[in-house]
Amino acid sequence: MFSALAGMFGGIGHRIIDRLWRFGSGLRFFAYILIYSGESFRRLHLTIREIYFTGVLSLIIMLVSAFFVGMVLALQGYNTLQRYGSSEAIGVLVALSLVRELGPVVTALLFAGRAGTAITAEIGLMKATEQLSAMEMMAVSPIARVVAPRFWAGVLSMPLLAALFSMVGVLGGYMVAVPLIGVDSGAFWSQMQASVDFKEDILNGIIKSVVFGVACTLIALFEGFDAPPTAEGVSRATTRTVVNSSLAVLGLDFVMTSFMIVA
Amino acid sequence: MERTTIDLWVGVFAAAGAAALFGLALKVGNFNSATLGETYSVTGAFENIGSLKPRAPVKSAGVVVGRVDNIKFDTNTYEALVTVKVDKRYPFPKDTFANIYTAGLLGEQYIGLEAGGDDKMLQDGDKFSKTQDAVVLEKMISQFLYSKASETNDTKEAE
């Protein structure tokens, strides 16, 4: 009985220590990426290629979901607002929720699912097929050649994707509110412009999306780089990428929002 | 340098992202009205500012002419000191009235300026000589009930 209990606590402790170990080596990995960034910027075409794979190819899923999110927000918002006779405020509701929260957060979650998994699987497989060791043999740093371009591509793509998400979401909200429901188009835009602040709302949203970009890309890269070089190891690493990225995004979102709202 | 189709797509992506940012700033946000350009600041003392907040609009005849810059509490007079920044394009006379109004029944509060007839204009760092406080709904209701009650008492006594 006692030994079983001790074993259980021992197991928990072991897992916690293992997590902390991974967290620490993840941070060391981040430092390596920053150190090797200069070297990878000298071959800029690598980064541009990765922007194509992480940013451009994610566009379609982002834009379609943004359109639907905006439309749903407008429908739901109208349902509540019209009870208080202020259905013109629907533009404010759609724009603020998209620019402040949904734009950066949903973009980051979709990014983790669309681009993050691809990065993890690709790097994990490169490791499993010993391509990374082959690079080291040829005195080419795999971090400078493979990891850093993907990191910067993710960090640069995320704010652009989030801005596009918010803009297309607002257009989706407009499509529902104005032609479908019949809210006045002038009131929709003017109320929105009166309450959305460039610094407080839009700039803070962009800051959020940059932080999410760093977090999601770093997690995807690290999980891939740290994956056991087996088929099972790569598949587990891919799952961990999605789980850890989502948790990191939502947790960081709470922390940043509490700072931004108080200030 | 050799050009590839990937470069084109990345260019399109970056341009679209930048366009979305500009769209958010100009169409969704109030980037153009938030930057007032050259301003001068005038201070007004109010006994009660209600729920006036920094960055609330300052309007005259319904047109936004400035914004509330900061709100302080003065311990000498126990009044609120509200500093507003007014656009340099709109000079106001020295005896301009500053009132705190509410947009709609429950809307946000703003400062309304009513121009007086003085020849001299307000300069940077001046004070509003005449101010009017925010209307506090509870105070108004209690005053109304009180006057109603005293009215009915009067009529009863008359009978």
Interface residues (C-beta under 8 A of the other chain):
Chain A: I48 R49 I51 Y52 G55 V56 L59 A95 V99 S157 P159 L160 L161 A163 L164 S166 M167 V168 V170 W189 M192 Q193 A194 V196 D197 F198 K199 D201 I202 I206
Chain B: I6 D7 W9 V10 V12 F13 A14 A16 G17 A18 A20 L21 G23 L24 A25 K27 V28 G29 N30 F31 S33 A34 R55
